[in-house]
Amino acid sequence: MTTWHRPLAEMLTDVLAAVTAAHTTALQVRARQVELTLPVEVWLRDIEGEATFIADLPVWRWRTDFDQRPSQLKITYEECPL
């Protein structure tokens, strides 16, 4: 497995952390909802005897006819009251 392919949950956590870090400013804006539509490449792999979804953002910007078309994943994160 190459280094840019990671479990789906890890990829989503990393993307959300990058998005929220990029929008942090001195104004202290607080987002209550973040909606993302991402192109993802998805595989089902056997990792240590367990079926695991491996998903990541496309590696290459330009695609050829030989490359698998990325899927689209739409996810919404919302603040939940404690």
Secondary structure, 3 states (H helix, E strand, C coil): CCCCCCEHHHHHHHHHHHHHHHCCCCCCCCCCEEEEEEEEEEEEEEECCEEEEEEECCCCCCCCCCCCCCEEEEEEEECCCC
